[in-house]
Structure formats: C-alpha cells, structure tokens
C-alpha cells in the first residue's frame, strides 16, 4: 500500500523554482515524516517533518504541511508519505512556470472569433472560423443608434468570453487590461516572448499581437457618439456546437456607462502601450487615445446607464438571455477610466476627476469584472512620477494602500492550513473563485514591486501552487497541465470537437459553493458543499468548471510575473 499514487498529498503538479518556496499539504497524515523521492520511486533525496494536523475551515480537512524549500536540486520528483503513498510528480528547475505562462496566454488564441485556427498553431484543436460578425444588427436600433438608419455594424474579431460564444465589453475590460499590464510591468520579458500564433513573424511582440485581436474588436463596439455597446451576442446561448456551425443572428446591445468606461480605460492604456509601435501600426495609438477620450466624454454625459436585461427585454425584441455582466455602481469604473486617461494624456483634469485623493481612505478590494477601482491603484502606483504636480497627494499614500491590502492576504497565507491567501475574504469561494486566487496573486506581486519584500512574492506563489494542485480538490486547474487534469470544462468547442483532451491553457472557474448550476447538473455530482471542495469536473458545471477570459488573464499575469521575477 506504500507504493500507490495518492491524491491526499496536495501540491503544485507543475513545479517549483530551485531557490523558491516548496510546500505540499497532506490530508489526515498517518505519519509525521515525509520524503522527497525520485521518479524511480526508490531513491530518497530529502527527508522532512510534517507539521501537526490542523483543520482548514474552507474544506473541513485535517492537514499537515510538508516544507521542502531547502531542497534545491533540479529534477523530477514526488513527495512520499509512509502508509499513504506518493504524490503526483513535479519538477524543480529554472523557468518552471514558463510552459504554463505561455500555455495560458496561448489559451486566448483558441478563444478567437472570426478566424480559422490552423493546425500549425492549434494542433489537433484546429477548427474553421466561426462568427465572422461582419454584419451585426444594432439591437433596438431605431431607439438606440445615433442615426436611426444605422441598423447594422461590422464587429469582427475579439475573443469569445468564456464557454459561450458571445463577446462582452465589460468583461473584456479587466481581461485586456490585465494582459496589457504584463507588457507594462515586465516589458523586457514580454518583448522576446514567442507564442507560436499567426502573427509571430511580424515585428510586434506576440503578447501584444494576441491582445490586439481583442482590442481591434473592442474599437468596433464604439458608436459614433462615443458610447460603447455592452455586448455582441446571440439572443440566447448556442448549444454545444462548434463555432463554424453557430449561425444564430448576432446583435450589439445597448450602449451603457460601465461598458463605455471600461472601454475608455483599456483604450487609454492600449494607446500608451502601442505608442511604441507607431511605425509598425501607424495611427493605432492615436486612434485608441481618441476613442478613449470620446468614450469618457460620453460617460460623463450619460453617467448612469445601467445594463439590466429584464428592463431591456420589456422594451425590445428579440429578448436577450445571454450573460448580463450587470453593474449598477459606476464610481469604480469612473475612477479607473479617469486614471488611465490621466496617465496616458498627462491632463490633470482627469486626475481631479478620478477623486483618488478622497477615495483612498475608503475600501478597495481585489478586483473583478464588476469592481475595478483597484486597477486604478495599480496603474497609478506604476506611474507615481506623474503625480509630481499634485501637491495634495503623496504617492506613498497610494502605495501604502496597496501594501495594506496585500498584508491581509500575506498574513493569511502564512497562517492558513493550506498556506494560501484563498479564504482571507468571505467571498473568495464564488463563481470564478480561481480568478480570485490569481487576482490576489497580482495584488501581492504589486506589493512586491513596491516594497521588494520577498514575503509578498512567496504569498503570490502560494496561490500559483493552489491553482496548480495544492487545493482541496487536488485538481491542477489549468487545462492540459498537471497530474490530476481538468478534462471536462464547460466550453462549447471542447464539448463539440470530439477530441478527448480539452483545449489547453484554460483555467477552470473553480470551487463555488453557490452551485448555481445545480438544476443543470445532478446535485449529487458535487462531492461536497464545503466551499473549497465545491467543484465538479463535468461539462454541465458552468458555475464551477467553465473557463473565461477574465479568469485566465490574472493567471497569465501571475505566471508571467513569477517567471519574470523568479524564473532564473
Ligand atoms: O463571471 C460571471 C460571474 O461573476 C457571475 O456571477 C455569473 C452569473 O451572472 O456570470 C459570470 O459570467 C458569465 C457570463 O455572464 C457569460 N459568459 C460566461 C461567464 C462565466 O460563467
């Protein structure tokens, strides 16, 4: 019984940096010793002491920690616990996260609308183009378009949002920002990165080429008056069919305040990033900046247009029943857009508009699609020099705000039974919980960039370990990686393509005790109602096993950041 694989040793199933922290978690440890062993399952390379078991409140498991950080020799290993068995294998080496970083970024290529995925880039997941989106109706056009005769627009490209084939501006906002931030925060690293995508041979970094696929789509979503449509969508979700087989009519739907401000923030940021490529992409940076300015002005004039599907459907036909991304509070979107515009244009009026000086005493939180003010903090923390002319604001107040937020997560990582920041805040285990883990990681990386205190980076890495296997489900949550693999994500191409392996590089939503998909998944499929265990690797589970561009993006950021900061 000693020489069997056990899922009760939970660890990062991809691997560790030689000089970085290395911890496994053991459930109901029957021994107080653990060993790091070689792949021949015989040779022991490290012997360690397990910590006494304690209960993790989020999974109700009794767990001990196995810390083997002192072991630094590159190779492939497993952790072995007598009377329990051995773990999934993992590596110790430099650049150990590079494959997941590239893989998760390449996940976006597979999400592309309006283009054939070719075998040379997509391998066995090659597929014909779907959703050309070159003729899209303006929903309720007579009432909402600038010119009533304009019933149709062209809005190709972009990434499918998630397991469905629709394209939503609000969610594209935080996703695209997060990916562009990789370039802004780690330019040297991003410049040379190769992703093997159709544009790999041009003179623009691959990371930016991929992001451009979505940015160009976003630009088409702006109406002539500056307002931005909330989404481009079918009236109802497609069935489990391939993109090329999806022929339902498509609509751009209702210009709104949140979409317009998220658009303004991203296009302002993208204008900065692409200003370095004026020769390769003539006019793009200026167009982005103009689009941002115009969008922001529209939002000032229309500061309270909420997207609420039920209201919309009382007014217009056909009824729209796809993802809502509804939000009724716009202060955070205003602040984020204003800060991005300030940093891009240098115009003080945007800074005044952001009200940052006054809001810093209030609450900021780990960002998500509906909650974006912390993104403004990240941007300004990277650009504190621009604040020189504002005597009333001390840049340290901003960076300290980030540090204070991060401290909570760092401390929780240090004291939690699983050694993870996850579970620090009440709502951490929700729909898309894995994106909370990754976004906490980003917050901790910002704290590290500000302070150079390695403890923040260790805590950030703890959530990478969590996502890659040191969690209460034992799954490695990025498709295509790890020992216990996600095989049945809720994503249409993966369900319809007849290929056993799911499209790689996509992060599963993760444990979600809300179980909002119960009606579509037999309830008994959920193994547990404990928050950290409430997950099923089943295609029915859109509430725990879908994939989404806003969940992948922080994972991509976190893995690239760790590579850039620790890879060698
Ligand atoms: O990520 C969204 C989550 O925060 C919401 O609780 C949930 C229900 O409204 O919707 C999620 O977003 C989905 C979107 O509406 C449509 N595409 C798939 C997204 C991920 O499930």
Boltz pocket constraint, residues with backbone or C-beta under 6 A from the ligand:
constraints:
  - pocket:
      binder: B
      contacts: [[A, 161], [A, 162], [A, 163], [A, 164], [A, 322], [A, 323], [A, 324], [A, 325], [A, 431], [A, 432], [A, 542], [A, 546], [A, 547], [A, 548]]
      max_distance: 6.0
